[in-house]
């Protein structure tokens, strides 16, 4: 197993926001973590990437515990994150943002290969590579945030609400790009409020509410589940 979470509990202050969550990510898979705002999805991603230390439980990357490791150490092991709200460096160029994503990459050839891949995935970034990131549209900034995460040559990419606030045509384009990562051998955990988008692209889906996983399964099954239809798909 590439990544395993076992009984993860996480607090903010005195509040328990993640309550014993366990999940698995296989090599080359794209799993969804869906649910309403406040369900605990972002906390799970922050815990995996080392930005939040779990109160208890284990996180295993190919059998090696990484819970409690420093974020830069986890990036070096092949886990990168696309944060909610894009969070590009607005006063740096597109190219400079991408270079920041590859700051741990010492192999110049690999850096150039990663850069070419990002430009192939999102051609607009190559066209605007000298433009300040803060002047890009929301969709372009999201592409840049994903591209920046890919510059570290990750095995796993954690995506936090990548489609939020985007026009439908951009949501569709990003969904296609996310699916395309699997062809490069990159595994993805996609945290989304937009359940329809998630179910269209993932290979397995976990549904979270109030810090716990209440439902899981392949997307084709969840699409017809009455609880999902009623709560998320307007059925």
C-alpha positions as CSV (number, residue, x, y, z in Angstrom):
1,X,0.0,0.0,0.0
2,X,1.3,3.4,-0.9
3,X,-0.3,5.5,1.8
4,X,-2.3,4.4,4.9
5,X,-4.0,6.4,7.6
6,X,-4.9,4.4,10.7
7,X,-7.2,5.8,13.3
8,X,-6.2,9.4,12.8
9,X,-7.5,11.8,15.5
10,X,-6.8,15.6,15.2
11,X,-7.7,18.6,17.3
12,X,-7.8,22.3,16.9
13,X,-7.7,23.8,20.4
14,X,-9.9,21.6,22.5
15,X,-12.1,20.6,19.6
16,X,-11.8,17.1,18.0
17,X,-12.2,17.8,14.3
18,X,-11.0,14.4,13.0
19,X,-12.3,11.3,14.9
20,X,-10.4,8.1,14.1
21,X,-10.2,8.3,10.3
22,X,-8.6,5.4,8.4
23,X,-8.1,5.3,4.7
24,X,-5.9,3.8,2.0
25,X,-4.3,5.0,-1.2
26,X,-2.9,2.5,-3.7
27,X,-0.2,3.3,-6.3
28,X,-1.6,5.1,-9.3
29,X,-5.1,5.6,-7.8
30,X,-7.2,8.7,-7.5
31,X,-9.3,8.7,-4.3
32,X,-11.9,11.3,-3.3
33,X,-12.5,12.7,0.1
34,X,-15.9,14.5,-0.1
35,X,-18.3,16.1,2.3
36,X,-19.6,19.5,3.4
37,X,-17.5,22.4,4.7
38,X,-16.2,21.6,8.2
39,X,-16.3,17.8,7.7
40,X,-12.5,17.5,8.4
41,X,-11.2,17.1,4.8
42,X,-8.6,19.9,4.9
43,X,-7.4,18.7,8.3
44,X,-6.8,15.2,6.9
45,X,-4.7,16.7,4.1
46,X,-2.8,19.0,6.4
47,X,-2.1,16.0,8.7
48,X,-0.7,13.9,5.8
49,X,1.5,16.7,4.6
50,X,2.9,17.4,8.1
51,X,1.3,20.8,8.6
52,X,-0.8,19.4,11.4
53,X,0.4,16.8,13.9
54,X,-2.2,14.2,14.7
55,X,-3.3,13.7,18.3
56,X,-3.2,9.9,17.8
57,X,-3.1,7.4,15.0
58,X,-0.5,6.5,12.3
59,X,0.3,7.6,8.8
60,X,2.3,5.2,6.8
61,X,4.0,5.9,3.5
62,X,5.0,2.6,1.9
63,X,5.1,1.2,5.5
64,X,7.2,4.0,6.9
65,X,5.6,6.2,9.6
66,X,5.5,9.9,8.6
67,X,3.1,11.2,11.2
68,X,5.0,14.0,13.1
69,X,7.6,14.4,10.4
70,X,8.5,17.9,9.2
71,X,6.6,19.1,6.1
72,X,9.8,19.5,4.0
73,X,10.8,15.9,4.9
74,X,7.4,14.7,3.7
75,X,7.7,16.7,0.4
76,X,11.2,15.1,-0.1
77,X,9.6,11.7,0.3
78,X,7.2,12.4,-2.6
79,X,4.1,14.0,-1.1
80,X,3.0,17.5,-2.3
81,X,-0.1,19.5,-1.6
82,X,-2.2,21.9,-3.6
83,X,-3.7,24.1,-0.9
84,X,-7.3,25.4,-0.8
85,X,-7.5,28.9,-2.2
86,X,-4.5,28.4,-4.5
87,X,-2.1,30.5,-2.4
88,X,0.3,31.3,-5.3
89,X,3.1,33.9,-4.6
90,X,1.4,36.9,-6.2
91,X,4.5,39.1,-6.6
92,X,6.5,36.4,-8.2
93,X,6.2,35.4,-11.9
94,X,4.6,32.1,-13.0
95,X,8.1,30.7,-13.7
96,X,9.4,31.8,-10.2
97,X,6.4,30.1,-8.6
98,X,7.2,26.9,-10.4
99,X,10.8,27.1,-9.4
100,X,9.7,27.4,-5.8
101,X,7.7,24.2,-6.2
102,X,10.9,22.5,-7.4
103,X,13.3,23.9,-4.7
104,X,14.2,20.4,-3.5
105,X,15.0,19.1,-6.9
106,X,18.7,19.1,-7.3
107,X,18.7,17.2,-10.6
108,X,18.6,19.9,-13.3
109,X,17.5,17.5,-16.0
110,X,14.6,16.2,-13.9
111,X,13.7,19.8,-13.1
112,X,13.5,20.7,-16.8
113,X,11.5,17.5,-17.4
114,X,9.0,18.4,-14.7
115,X,8.7,22.0,-16.1
116,X,8.0,20.7,-19.6
117,X,5.3,18.4,-18.2
118,X,3.6,21.2,-16.4
119,X,3.7,23.4,-19.5
120,X,2.3,20.5,-21.5
121,X,-0.5,20.0,-19.0
122,X,-1.3,23.7,-18.8
123,X,0.0,25.5,-21.9
124,X,-1.3,28.9,-20.7
125,X,1.4,28.8,-18.0
126,X,4.2,28.6,-20.6
127,X,2.6,31.5,-22.5
128,X,2.4,33.6,-19.3
129,X,5.6,32.3,-17.6
130,X,7.0,35.9,-17.1
131,X,3.7,37.3,-15.8
132,X,3.1,38.1,-12.2
133,X,1.1,35.3,-10.6
134,X,-1.2,37.7,-8.9
135,X,-2.5,39.0,-12.2
136,X,-3.6,35.6,-13.5
137,X,-7.3,34.7,-13.5
138,X,-8.6,32.4,-10.8
139,X,-8.5,29.4,-13.1
140,X,-4.9,30.1,-14.2
141,X,-3.9,30.5,-10.6
142,X,-5.3,27.1,-9.8
143,X,-3.4,25.6,-12.7
144,X,-0.3,27.3,-11.4
145,X,-0.9,25.9,-7.9
146,X,-1.2,22.4,-9.3
147,X,1.8,22.9,-11.5
148,X,3.9,24.1,-8.6
149,X,3.0,20.9,-6.6
150,X,4.1,18.8,-9.6
151,X,7.5,20.4,-9.8
152,X,8.7,18.4,-6.7
153,X,8.3,15.2,-8.7
154,X,5.7,13.8,-6.3
155,X,4.4,10.3,-6.0
156,X,1.3,11.6,-4.3
157,X,-0.5,14.9,-4.8
158,X,-3.0,16.2,-2.2
159,X,-5.6,18.5,-3.7
160,X,-7.8,20.7,-1.5
161,X,-10.9,22.0,-3.2
162,X,-9.2,22.7,-6.6
163,X,-12.5,23.5,-8.4
164,X,-14.0,25.9,-5.8
165,X,-15.1,29.2,-7.3
166,X,-14.3,28.3,-10.9
167,X,-16.5,28.5,-14.0
168,X,-18.0,25.1,-15.2
169,X,-15.7,25.0,-18.3
170,X,-12.6,25.4,-16.1
171,X,-13.9,22.8,-13.7
172,X,-14.1,20.3,-16.6
173,X,-10.6,21.2,-17.8
174,X,-9.1,20.8,-14.4
175,X,-10.9,17.5,-13.9
176,X,-9.4,16.2,-17.1
177,X,-5.9,17.3,-16.0
178,X,-6.3,15.7,-12.6
179,X,-7.3,12.4,-14.3
180,X,-4.3,12.8,-16.6
181,X,-1.9,12.7,-13.6
182,X,-2.6,9.0,-13.2
183,X,-1.1,8.3,-16.6
184,X,2.2,9.8,-15.2
185,X,2.0,7.4,-12.3
186,X,1.0,10.0,-9.8
187,X,-1.5,9.1,-7.1
188,X,-4.0,11.7,-5.9
189,X,-6.2,12.4,-2.9
190,X,-8.9,14.9,-4.0
191,X,-10.8,16.7,-1.2
192,X,-13.9,18.2,-2.7
193,X,-17.3,19.7,-1.7
194,X,-18.4,19.2,-5.3
195,X,-19.4,15.6,-5.0
196,X,-20.4,15.3,-8.7
197,X,-16.9,16.3,-9.9
198,X,-15.2,13.9,-7.4
199,X,-17.4,11.0,-8.4
200,X,-16.7,11.6,-12.1
201,X,-12.9,11.3,-11.7
202,X,-12.0,9.2,-8.7
203,X,-11.4,5.4,-8.4
204,X,-12.6,5.2,-4.8
205,X,-14.4,7.7,-2.6
206,X,-14.7,8.4,1.1
207,X,-17.6,10.5,2.4
208,X,-16.9,12.5,5.5
209,X,-19.2,14.2,7.9
210,X,-18.3,15.9,11.2
211,X,-14.8,14.3,11.3
212,X,-15.7,10.7,10.5
213,X,-16.0,8.6,7.4
214,X,-19.7,7.7,7.0
215,X,-19.6,6.0,3.7
216,X,-17.1,4.7,1.2
217,X,-16.9,2.8,-2.1
218,X,-16.4,2.9,-5.8
219,X,-17.9,6.0,-7.5
220,X,-20.3,3.9,-9.6
221,X,-21.9,2.6,-6.4
222,X,-22.0,5.9,-4.5
223,X,-23.6,7.6,-7.5
224,X,-26.7,5.5,-7.0
225,X,-26.7,5.5,-3.2
226,X,-29.8,7.1,-1.9
227,X,-27.9,9.0,0.8
228,X,-25.6,10.6,-1.7
229,X,-28.4,11.4,-4.1
230,X,-30.4,13.1,-1.4
231,X,-27.6,15.0,0.4
232,X,-25.3,16.0,-2.5
233,X,-26.7,15.3,-6.0
234,X,-30.2,16.8,-5.6
235,X,-31.9,13.4,-6.1
